[in-house]
Amino acid sequence: MADVDLQLKAIDALVHIHSAIKNDQLYQPADPTITNFIETLYFHLVETLWQDAPLVFAELEKKALYGEKILNQQEDETIHISSLLDIIRALGVKSISFNKGSEKEKLQIFINLLTKKPKAVHDEVGLPRLVEENNTAHIDPDNKLHEPVEREPEIVSGPDIAEEPIHESITGVETEKAQEIVSGPDSVEGKISENIAEMEKIFRRLNIMHGAIEALPSEEQRDMIKRSSMQAAEWIEKETAVTPAYKEICRRLQILLQDFISNRFFEEANSIMDVFSKINTGALKKDDEVLGVSLGVLRNLASENNIKILFKEDNINERNKTPRYALHILAGFGNVIISKLLNIIQESNDSKERISVIHVIEEMGHIAIPAIKESITTYAPWYYLRNLAYILGRIGNETSADILKSLLLHKDKRVRKEAFKSLGLTGGNKRGPLLLSVLPEVDQELRINIIEMLGKVRCTEAVNDLLDMFKTKTSLAKGEQISLQEKICNALGAIGSPGAIKTLSEVAESKSFLGIQSYPEEVKNAAKRALEEIKRKQA
């Protein structure tokens, strides 16, 4: 846009159109899609003009935002507008309409036309080619730029296209069966759509202004975003069928969630992410079609960049002891990212990174268990298996206890130890039978631990095995043998089974005879204590 006067007029017009949009002066809010489109067009125009005159535009925009009078322009040079059509006429485009196609592409064509004189359009690309290549139904720029006129501009339609108002054409409402349903303002969908449009407006401005302070939402706007996000989440939670309106709202919410993450609005993102996550995990029962939509939203948002942003934010929040909204969002991705997280635990050399990932999986809970089970193989590194055993101790339950059995027999002591601790935390009623099944195969240190655990969980099935183990001669050193027998007596007393009374009595009352030594005093005392405990339990 080489003409400085036209540049200034266009910028001034944009300032006025921004003010008009902000105060709902352009159109009555009968159709939220129209308002949404106007906002979209406005910000695309801003972006293009900013590229041509960044310093001029930034100064004018800044002054307009603070309500200052725009200087350095004569009163008769200012374009006062009452509708979007005036700026179109002022920049030389007489009329424009569109066929099917994405809104962004249509707007880009429109912006390209606004930045050139009509003659340049004819000479450089030619209207037929522009129409054919860009899915545009009709463009009719004048041969010269027009000043604003009072009459409404002529609306021109192609011979095969039904005549329709320009704002309907640009918004993508087609003459054939519409692919998207635009709900009326009185419907629930219409209200949700309006709320989303208001949030989209804030983030378009924030994105275009590249995070400038002037573009940051006010406290009132942030409150509105929180309320609207919660309302949208409640609507998604209640809906049971995938209608065109449902698909469109979910599509817009996905884009909005991306804006939330990119601009660090993590608290606001949580309510919407939570409902999509619940649908994906089955915590919120929906049919397969709804599930497919939710899964698509989560997959599209689970990009490498988003995950990086969220991990960085969570680390900051953990250090500062602030609410960990980013952690909840990461956990909300669930099975969409669990394989990626497990790979990090196995391959990362950064212990802090591994710990951060473990925290995310802990937050996910039981939904991560199937992937963890598949990851436990004989070829996996010991440190990886130890971490998996640790995680299972935090998210596992009685139904997943069997997963730990193979780790109790792992060749590395550190893996066995972690698996035993986790089984004690989560095994429930399965602890006794499962530990008893591996008792003959484990090393001496773990055998002692298992015997103690069998007593604590009062595993009656273990009594006969423990009595046999007590009587069996072993190759253990004397000290180790005494320790083993003491632990067995203690476990039998804790279990409290009458079936152990006979053997324990023989041990407690045994005496040396003809040089044959009886049981050591430590063992005899342990047997006496066990008998007393069994009697108390029977009383």
DRENMAR-934779 format. One record per residue (C-alpha): x, z, y; residue in one letter. Coordinates in steps of 0.05 Angstrom, whole numbers, padded with zeros to 5 digits, always signed. Each point is the difference from the previous one (the first is absolute). Layout:
BEGIN
XZYA
...
***
This chain:
BEGIN
+00000+00000+00000M
+00045-00026+00056A
-00052+00005+00056D
+00012+00069+00031V
-00066+00000+00037D
-00037-00014-00065L
+00042+00052-00034Q
-00020+00053+00050L
-00073-00021-00002K
+00000+00004-00076A
+00032+00069+00001I
-00048+00025+00053D
-00058-00028-00040A
+00025+00037-00062L
+00003+00065+00039V
-00073-00011+00021H
-00021-00018-00070I
+00034+00062-00027H
-00039+00042+00050S
-00065-00035-00018A
+00011+00010-00074I
+00017+00073+00010K
-00064+00011+00038N
-00044-00044-00046D
-00015-00049+00057Q
+00014-00065-00037L
-00054+00003-00052Y
-00055+00048-00020Q
+00023+00037-00063P
-00052-00033-00043A
+00050-00029-00049D
+00065+00038-00014P
+00033-00063-00027T
-00005-00033+00069I
+00032+00060+00034T
+00053+00002-00053N
+00016-00074+00009F
+00004+00007+00076I
+00050+00056-00008E
+00040-00042-00050T
+00002-00060+00047L
+00019+00044+00058Y
+00060+00029-00035F
+00023-00067-00027H
-00002-00027+00071L
+00038+00061+00024V
+00054-00012-00052E
+00008-00074+00019T
+00001+00012+00075L
+00048+00057-00008W
+00050-00046-00034Q
-00003-00047+00060D
+00001+00052+00055A
+00018+00068-00029P
+00023+00034+00063L
-00058-00024+00043V
-00051+00015-00052F
+00027+00069-00018A
-00001+00022+00072E
-00070-00026+00013L
-00026+00029-00065E
+00032+00068+00015K
-00031+00003+00069K
-00068-00021-00027A
+00001+00054-00053L
+00011+00053+00052Y
-00054-00027+00045G
+00048-00025+00054E
-00016-00061+00043K
+00038-00062-00021I
+00047-00020+00056L
+00036-00064+00019N
-00063-00043-00008Q
-00045-00025+00054Q
-00074+00017-00008E
-00020-00073-00004D
+00050-00011-00057E
-00031+00052-00046T
-00045-00025-00055I
-00060+00048-00004H
-00035-00012-00066I
-00064+00025-00032S
+00010-00031-00068S
+00054-00026-00047L
-00023-00071+00011L
+00026+00001+00072D
+00072+00009-00021I
-00009-00057-00050I
-00024-00046+00055R
+00053+00023+00049A
+00055-00020-00048L
-00028-00069-00013G
-00037+00003-00065V
-00071-00026+00006K
-00026+00019-00069S
+00023+00020-00069I
-00032+00011-00068S
+00026+00011-00071F
-00014-00012-00073N
+00018+00048-00056K
+00069+00030+00004G
+00036+00065+00015S
-00012+00031+00067E
+00073+00009+00014K
+00015-00074-00009E
-00057-00020+00045K
+00023+00047+00054L
+00071-00026-00005Q
-00024-00072+00012I
-00041+00024+00059F
+00059+00038+00030I
+00045-00061-00008N
-00050-00041+00040L
-00003+00053+00054L
+00076-00003+00010T
+00001-00076+00011K
-00032-00048+00048K
-00053-00043-00034P
+00041-00063+00009K
+00057+00031-00039A
-00046+00014-00058V
-00019-00074-00003H
+00071-00025+00008D
+00037+00048-00046E
-00046+00009-00060V
-00063-00039+00012G
-00069+00029-00007L
-00018-00035-00066P
+00062+00028-00033R
-00011+00069+00029L
-00072+00000-00025V
+00019-00025-00070E
+00060+00045-00012E
-00029+00065+00028N
-00071-00001-00027N
-00029-00005+00070T
-00068-00032+00007A
+00005-00020+00072H
+00045+00008+00062I
-00018-00030+00067D
+00052+00017+00053P
-00008-00032+00068D
+00052-00047+00029N
+00015+00050+00055K
-00006+00074+00010L
-00066+00025+00028H
-00013+00056+00048E
-00056+00047-00022P
-00070-00027+00011V
-00067+00035+00001E
-00035-00040-00055R
+00009+00017-00073E
+00049-00047-00036P
-00026-00056-00043E
+00001+00015-00075I
+00022-00061-00039V
-00012-00007-00075S
+00027-00052-00047G
-00048-00050-00032P
-00001+00036-00067D
-00001+00071+00028I
-00063+00037+00019A
-00001+00020+00073E
+00015+00074+00008E
+00023+00047+00056P
+00074+00003+00011I
+00007+00074-00014H
-00033-00008-00068E
+00046-00058-00019S
+00063+00037+00019I
-00019+00064-00038T
-00004-00040-00064G
-00075+00004-00011V
-00010-00067-00035E
-00057-00050-00001T
+00001+00000-00076E
-00012+00062-00042K
+00042+00054+00032A
+00056+00027-00042Q
-00002+00066+00036E
-00062+00040+00017I
-00001+00027+00071V
-00044+00061-00001S
-00046+00017+00056G
+00015+00059+00046P
-00058+00041-00027D
+00025-00001-00072S
+00050+00049-00029V
+00048-00057-00012E
-00009-00022+00072G
+00018+00069+00026K
+00061+00004-00045I
+00020-00070+00023S
-00006+00021+00073E
+00043+00062-00013N
+00053-00043-00034I
-00001-00049+00058A
+00014+00057+00049E
+00059+00022-00042M
+00025-00071-00007E
-00002-00007+00075K
+00045+00060+00010I
+00051-00023-00051F
+00002-00073+00024R
+00019+00025+00068R
+00051+00049-00029L
+00032-00055-00042N
+00002-00051+00057I
+00030+00051+00048M
+00052+00017-00053H
-00014+00074+00002G
+00005+00007+00075A
-00023+00067+00028I
-00055-00035+00039E
-00030-00027-00064A
-00002+00066-00038L
-00070+00024-00014P
-00027+00059+00040S
-00020+00065-00033E
-00072-00022+00004E
+00016-00065-00035Q
+00039+00036-00055R
-00060+00044-00012D
-00043-00062-00004M
+00048-00030-00051I
-00003+00062-00043K
-00076+00003+00002R
-00008-00075-00013S
+00050+00003-00058S
-00038+00056-00033M
-00066-00037+00009Q
+00029-00063-00030A
+00027+00040-00059A
-00068+00032-00011E
-00034-00068+00000W
+00049-00029-00051I
-00010+00062-00043E
-00076-00008-00001K
-00003-00076-00010E
-00012-00023-00071T
+00000-00076+00004A
+00050-00052+00025V
-00040-00038+00052T
+00031-00050+00049P
-00006+00055+00053A
+00036+00049-00046Y
+00057-00049-00012K
+00007-00015+00074E
+00002+00073+00020I
+00051+00015-00054C
+00043-00058+00024R
-00002+00026+00071R
+00015+00071-00023L
+00061-00026-00038Q
+00027-00031+00064I
-00017+00063+00038L
+00037+00043-00051L
+00060-00044+00009Q
-00004+00013+00075D
-00007+00075-00014F
+00063+00000-00042I
+00041-00045+00046S
-00018+00042+00060N
+00007+00068-00036R
-00074+00018+00002F
+00007+00034-00068F
-00052+00054+00009E
-00052-00052+00020E
+00017-00043-00060A
-00010+00055-00051N
-00076+00001-00003S
-00006-00075-00014I
+00059-00001-00048M
-00028+00059-00037D
-00065-00034-00017V
+00034-00065-00023F
+00046+00043-00043S
-00057+00039-00032K
-00034-00065-00018I
+00064-00027-00030N
+00014+00062-00042T
-00072+00006-00024G
-00010+00067+00035A
-00055-00037+00037L
-00041-00039-00050K
-00013-00072+00020K
-00011-00066-00036D
+00057-00048-00016D
-00014-00044+00061E
+00006+00058+00049V
+00062+00024-00038L
+00031-00069+00008G
-00010+00001+00075V
+00031+00069+00007S
+00059-00019-00045L
+00011-00062+00043G
+00003+00041+00064V
+00050+00049-00030L
+00044-00055-00028R
+00002-00037+00066N
+00020+00063+00037L
+00053+00022-00050A
+00056-00042+00031S
+00073+00020-00001E
-00001+00009+00075N
-00061+00045-00001N
+00028+00043-00055I
+00065+00007+00039K
-00038+00021+00063I
-00041+00052-00038L
+00060+00030-00036F
+00038+00007+00065K
-00059+00034+00033E
-00011+00047-00058D
+00072+00022+00002N
-00008+00017+00074I
-00064+00038-00013N
+00030+00039-00057E
+00058+00023+00044R
-00046+00018+00058N
-00052+00034-00044K
-00055-00044+00028T
-00059-00029-00040P
+00026-00052-00048R
-00050-00056+00012Y
+00050-00053-00020A
+00009+00034-00067L
-00075-00003-00013H
-00001-00074+00017I
+00058-00015-00047L
-00034+00039-00055A
-00064-00038+00014G
+00032-00065-00023F
+00000+00031-00070G
+00013-00048-00058N
+00014-00057+00050V
+00069+00029+00015I
+00014+00049-00057I
+00046-00048-00037S
+00039-00012+00064K
+00007+00075+00011L
+00024+00013-00071L
+00053-00054+00008N
+00025+00036+00062I
+00007+00065-00040I
+00040-00036-00053Q
+00044-00044+00043E
+00010+00035+00067S
+00066+00035+00012N
-00030+00039+00058D
-00025+00068-00024S
-00042+00010+00062K
-00035-00066-00012E
-00014+00019-00073R
-00029+00067+00022I
-00045-00034+00051S
-00027-00047-00053V
-00012+00058-00048I
-00041+00034+00053H
-00043-00062+00008V
-00012-00004-00075I
-00018+00074-00001E
-00051-00015+00054E
-00029-00056-00041M
-00014+00048-00057G
-00024-00020-00069H
-00009-00074+00017I
+00075-00008-00006A
+00003+00026-00071I
-00012-00066-00038P
+00058-00033+00037A
+00045+00059-00013I
-00017-00001-00074K
+00020-00074-00004E
+00066+00016+00035S
+00022+00051-00051I
+00044-00039-00048T
+00063+00015-00040T
+00039-00047+00045Y
-00017+00035+00066A
+00056+00040+00034P
-00002+00075-00011W
-00007+00016+00074Y
-00060-00046+00006Y
-00034+00032-00060L
+00014+00069+00027R
-00034-00019+00065N
-00060-00028-00039L
-00004+00065-00039A
+00001+00039+00065Y
-00056-00043+00030I
-00043+00009-00063L
+00007+00075+00010G
-00033-00009+00068R
-00054-00051-00014I
-00010+00004-00076G
-00053+00037-00039N
-00018+00017-00071E
-00018-00072-00017T
+00068-00026+00022S
+00041+00055-00035A
+00018-00045-00058D
+00040-00045+00046I
+00051+00057+00006L
+00011+00006-00075K
+00053-00054-00005S
+00037+00030+00059L
+00005+00067-00035L
+00043-00035-00052L
+00042-00041+00049H
+00075+00002-00011K
+00013+00026+00071D
-00009+00074+00009K
-00023-00008+00072R
-00058-00045-00020V
-00021+00048-00056R
+00001+00059+00047K
-00043-00034+00053E
-00049-00025-00052A
-00008+00071-00028F
-00014+00028+00069K
-00051-00053+00016S
-00035+00010-00067L
-00005+00074+00015G
-00034-00016+00067L
-00049-00053-00022T
-00007+00001-00076G
-00060+00047-00004G
-00025+00010-00071N
+00045-00055-00025K
+00063+00039+00014R
+00001+00040-00064G
-00012-00056-00051P
+00046-00048+00038L
+00057+00049+00005L
-00009+00021-00072L
+00006-00072-00022S
+00069-00008+00030V
+00026+00070-00017L
+00041-00020-00062P
+00035-00058+00037E
+00022+00031+00066V
+00066+00033+00017D
+00010+00075-00004Q
-00008+00013+00075E
-00066-00038+00004L
-00023+00031-00066R
+00006+00070+00031I
-00040-00024+00061N
-00054-00031-00044I
-00007+00064-00041I
-00011+00040+00063E
-00052-00050+00025M
-00037+00002-00067L
-00008+00074+00009G
-00023-00006+00073K
-00054-00051-00018V
-00020+00042-00061R
+00007-00058-00048C
-00029+00028-00065T
+00018-00065-00036E
+00073+00019+00009A
-00001+00067-00038V
+00019-00027-00069N
+00053-00046+00027D
+00031+00057+00040L
+00000+00047-00061L
+00035-00054-00042D
+00051-00011+00055M
+00013+00075+00003F
+00016+00005-00074K
+00039-00065-00006T
+00076+00006-00002K
+00035-00042+00052T
+00071-00019+00018S
-00008+00033+00068L
+00051+00050+00024A
-00021+00073-00008K
-00017+00009+00073G
-00042-00063+00002E
-00036+00020-00064Q
-00017+00069+00028I
-00026-00031+00065S
-00043-00050-00039L
-00032+00055-00044Q
-00014+00044+00061E
-00036-00058+00035K
-00041-00013-00063I
-00022+00073-00003C
-00018-00001+00073N
-00041-00064-00008A
-00037+00027-00061L
-00018+00063+00039G
-00025-00042+00059A
-00043-00043-00047I
-00029+00062-00031G
-00017-00029-00068S
-00012+00050-00057P
+00035-00050-00046G
+00067+00022+00027A
-00009+00076-00012I
+00028+00001-00071K
+00066-00035+00016T
+00010+00038+00065L
-00011+00066-00036S
+00052-00017-00052E
+00050-00017+00054V
-00015+00062+00041A
+00007+00047-00059E
+00059-00033-00035S
+00061+00043-00017K
+00070-00013-00026S
+00006+00007-00075F
+00063-00001-00043L
+00039-00032+00055G
-00052-00052+00013I
-00011+00001+00074Q
-00071+00001+00027S
-00023-00038+00061Y
+00038+00015+00064P
-00028+00055+00043E
-00018-00049+00055E
-00044-00040-00049V
-00031+00063-00031K
-00019+00025+00070N
-00029-00068+00018A
-00043+00002-00064A
-00025+00070+00017K
-00021-00022+00070R
-00036-00061-00029A
-00039+00044-00049L
-00022+00046+00056E
-00023-00059+00041E
-00040-00030-00057I
-00034+00067-00012K
-00019+00005+00074R
-00031-00069-00002K
-00040+00018-00062Q
-00025+00066+00029A
***
